């Protein structure tokens, strides 16, 4: 359900054309494992339903979070990385950059407490300097 909601956000934002295809591609890739660091999950995939590379971000409003892997526990925050099928290794570059940022406890704490989209964008951009 969380993946489908994020896929719909991607289509609504004009970055994709087929939320069902995006959902199917992410779930198929998830079957191989979803990276997770400190309660932050990073489902990712190449998808023909995506027209532009993008990252959709959400926080779970469930007290139980979203479980991708029972051994990891629930994720509170989701970063869904999507690239078109012909995007090369761009999603790996995005994934590795995000994984580095998630090793910073101040960054992950700020992810949990940021209360609006503008502050979140500023937080994410602060690492690009």
DRENDRENLO-904156 format. One record per residue (C-alpha): residue number from 0; x, y, z. Coordinates in Angstrom, 2 decimals. Last residue first. Example, Ala and Ser with C-alpha at 12.3 -4.5 7.8 and 13.67 -1.06 7.14 Angstrom:
! residues 2
@seq = 1	px = 13.67	py = -1.06	pz = 7.14 $
@seq = 0	px = 12.30	py = -4.50	pz = 7.80 $
This chain:
! residues 129
@seq = 128	px = 27.26	py = 21.64	pz = -0.87 $
@seq = 127	px = 24.88	py = 18.85	pz = -1.75 $
@seq = 126	px = 24.24	py = 17.76	pz = 1.84 $
@seq = 125	px = 22.14	py = 20.81	pz = 2.65 $
@seq = 124	px = 19.87	py = 19.98	pz = -0.29 $
@seq = 123	px = 18.13	py = 17.22	pz = 1.64 $
@seq = 122	px = 17.57	py = 19.41	pz = 4.69 $
@seq = 121	px = 16.35	py = 22.32	pz = 2.56 $
@seq = 120	px = 13.93	py = 20.03	pz = 0.71 $
@seq = 119	px = 12.64	py = 18.72	pz = 4.05 $
@seq = 118	px = 12.21	py = 22.23	pz = 5.41 $
@seq = 117	px = 10.16	py = 23.18	pz = 2.32 $
@seq = 116	px = 8.05	py = 20.01	pz = 2.55 $
@seq = 115	px = 6.92	py = 20.56	pz = 6.13 $
@seq = 114	px = 7.37	py = 19.14	pz = 9.62 $
@seq = 113	px = 10.98	py = 18.03	pz = 9.82 $
@seq = 112	px = 11.18	py = 15.90	pz = 12.97 $
@seq = 111	px = 11.91	py = 12.40	pz = 11.67 $
@seq = 110	px = 14.16	py = 13.52	pz = 8.83 $
@seq = 109	px = 16.00	py = 15.79	pz = 11.29 $
@seq = 108	px = 16.86	py = 12.77	pz = 13.43 $
@seq = 107	px = 18.13	py = 10.93	pz = 10.36 $
@seq = 106	px = 20.36	py = 13.88	pz = 9.45 $
@seq = 105	px = 21.67	py = 14.34	pz = 12.99 $
@seq = 104	px = 22.43	py = 10.60	pz = 13.19 $
@seq = 103	px = 24.64	py = 10.78	pz = 10.06 $
@seq = 102	px = 24.87	py = 7.31	pz = 8.47 $
@seq = 101	px = 21.72	py = 8.18	pz = 6.51 $
@seq = 100	px = 23.68	py = 10.72	pz = 4.46 $
@seq = 99	px = 25.98	py = 8.00	pz = 3.11 $
@seq = 98	px = 22.97	py = 5.83	pz = 2.20 $
@seq = 97	px = 21.45	py = 8.77	pz = 0.31 $
@seq = 96	px = 24.54	py = 9.21	pz = -1.83 $
@seq = 95	px = 24.72	py = 5.46	pz = -2.47 $
@seq = 94	px = 21.08	py = 5.29	pz = -3.52 $
@seq = 93	px = 21.30	py = 8.29	pz = -5.85 $
@seq = 92	px = 24.37	py = 6.82	pz = -7.56 $
@seq = 91	px = 22.70	py = 3.41	pz = -7.76 $
@seq = 90	px = 19.58	py = 5.01	pz = -9.26 $
@seq = 89	px = 21.71	py = 6.64	pz = -11.97 $
@seq = 88	px = 23.21	py = 3.32	pz = -13.08 $
@seq = 87	px = 21.94	py = 3.49	pz = -16.66 $
@seq = 86	px = 18.75	py = 5.53	pz = -17.05 $
@seq = 85	px = 17.22	py = 3.47	pz = -19.89 $
@seq = 84	px = 14.52	py = 1.77	pz = -17.79 $
@seq = 83	px = 13.42	py = 5.11	pz = -16.33 $
@seq = 82	px = 14.55	py = 5.82	pz = -12.78 $
@seq = 81	px = 12.84	py = 5.53	pz = -9.43 $
@seq = 80	px = 14.12	py = 5.95	pz = -5.88 $
@seq = 79	px = 11.51	py = 5.49	pz = -3.14 $
@seq = 78	px = 12.71	py = 7.10	pz = 0.08 $
@seq = 77	px = 10.56	py = 5.78	pz = 2.91 $
@seq = 76	px = 10.59	py = 6.85	pz = 6.55 $
@seq = 75	px = 9.25	py = 4.98	pz = 9.56 $
@seq = 74	px = 10.60	py = 1.60	pz = 8.52 $
@seq = 73	px = 9.60	py = -1.47	pz = 10.51 $
@seq = 72	px = 12.03	py = -4.15	pz = 11.67 $
@seq = 71	px = 15.15	py = -5.22	pz = 9.80 $
@seq = 70	px = 14.81	py = -9.00	pz = 10.18 $
@seq = 69	px = 11.16	py = -8.86	pz = 9.10 $
@seq = 68	px = 12.15	py = -7.20	pz = 5.82 $
@seq = 67	px = 9.99	py = -4.61	pz = 4.10 $
@seq = 66	px = 7.87	py = -3.67	pz = 7.11 $
@seq = 65	px = 6.18	py = -0.27	pz = 7.04 $
@seq = 64	px = 5.70	py = 1.59	pz = 10.31 $
@seq = 63	px = 3.81	py = 0.03	pz = 13.24 $
@seq = 62	px = 2.61	py = 3.32	pz = 14.75 $
@seq = 61	px = 1.20	py = 4.06	pz = 11.31 $
@seq = 60	px = 1.65	py = 7.57	pz = 9.92 $
@seq = 59	px = 4.62	py = 6.38	pz = 7.90 $
@seq = 58	px = 6.83	py = 9.15	pz = 6.62 $
@seq = 57	px = 7.10	py = 9.67	pz = 2.89 $
@seq = 56	px = 9.63	py = 10.55	pz = 0.21 $
@seq = 55	px = 9.45	py = 10.09	pz = -3.56 $
@seq = 54	px = 12.80	py = 10.24	pz = -5.37 $
@seq = 53	px = 12.92	py = 10.91	pz = -9.08 $
@seq = 52	px = 14.39	py = 9.99	pz = -12.43 $
@seq = 51	px = 12.09	py = 11.13	pz = -15.20 $
@seq = 50	px = 9.47	py = 9.33	pz = -17.35 $
@seq = 49	px = 8.66	py = 6.54	pz = -14.92 $
@seq = 48	px = 6.16	py = 3.77	pz = -15.78 $
@seq = 47	px = 8.84	py = 1.89	pz = -17.74 $
@seq = 46	px = 10.46	py = 1.32	pz = -14.38 $
@seq = 45	px = 13.92	py = 0.95	pz = -12.91 $
@seq = 44	px = 13.63	py = 0.29	pz = -9.22 $
@seq = 43	px = 14.13	py = 1.45	pz = -5.66 $
@seq = 42	px = 12.85	py = 0.82	pz = -2.14 $
@seq = 41	px = 14.95	py = 2.78	pz = 0.33 $
@seq = 40	px = 13.80	py = 2.13	pz = 3.88 $
@seq = 39	px = 14.64	py = 4.42	pz = 6.81 $
@seq = 38	px = 14.25	py = 2.86	pz = 10.26 $
@seq = 37	px = 17.96	py = 3.06	pz = 11.09 $
@seq = 36	px = 19.18	py = 2.05	pz = 7.63 $
@seq = 35	px = 17.18	py = -0.06	pz = 5.17 $
@seq = 34	px = 18.05	py = -1.37	pz = 1.73 $
@seq = 33	px = 15.18	py = -3.33	pz = 0.18 $
@seq = 32	px = 15.69	py = -6.97	pz = -0.71 $
@seq = 31	px = 15.47	py = -9.13	pz = -3.85 $
@seq = 30	px = 11.65	py = -9.26	pz = -3.59 $
@seq = 29	px = 11.82	py = -5.46	pz = -3.37 $
@seq = 28	px = 12.80	py = -5.35	pz = -7.07 $
@seq = 27	px = 9.50	py = -7.03	pz = -7.98 $
@seq = 26	px = 7.62	py = -4.74	pz = -5.59 $
@seq = 25	px = 9.26	py = -1.68	pz = -7.15 $
@seq = 24	px = 8.42	py = -2.82	pz = -10.69 $
@seq = 23	px = 4.81	py = -3.67	pz = -9.83 $
@seq = 22	px = 4.27	py = -0.33	pz = -8.09 $
@seq = 21	px = 5.77	py = 1.60	pz = -11.01 $
@seq = 20	px = 3.61	py = -0.34	pz = -13.46 $
@seq = 19	px = 0.47	py = 0.39	pz = -11.42 $
@seq = 18	px = 1.39	py = 4.07	pz = -11.07 $
@seq = 17	px = 1.68	py = 4.50	pz = -14.85 $
@seq = 16	px = 2.63	py = 7.87	pz = -16.32 $
@seq = 15	px = 5.63	py = 9.07	pz = -14.36 $
@seq = 14	px = 7.37	py = 12.22	pz = -13.19 $
@seq = 13	px = 4.29	py = 14.44	pz = -13.57 $
@seq = 12	px = 3.89	py = 15.07	pz = -9.83 $
@seq = 11	px = 0.61	py = 13.10	pz = -9.82 $
@seq = 10	px = 2.48	py = 10.15	pz = -11.38 $
@seq = 9	px = 5.15	py = 10.22	pz = -8.67 $
@seq = 8	px = 2.56	py = 10.67	pz = -5.91 $
@seq = 7	px = 0.63	py = 7.66	pz = -7.29 $
@seq = 6	px = 3.81	py = 5.59	pz = -7.07 $
@seq = 5	px = 4.25	py = 6.73	pz = -3.45 $
@seq = 4	px = 0.72	py = 5.55	pz = -2.63 $
@seq = 3	px = 1.31	py = 2.22	pz = -4.40 $
@seq = 2	px = 4.56	py = 1.71	pz = -2.47 $
@seq = 1	px = 2.82	py = 2.45	pz = 0.84 $
@seq = 0	px = 0.00	py = 0.00	pz = 0.00 $
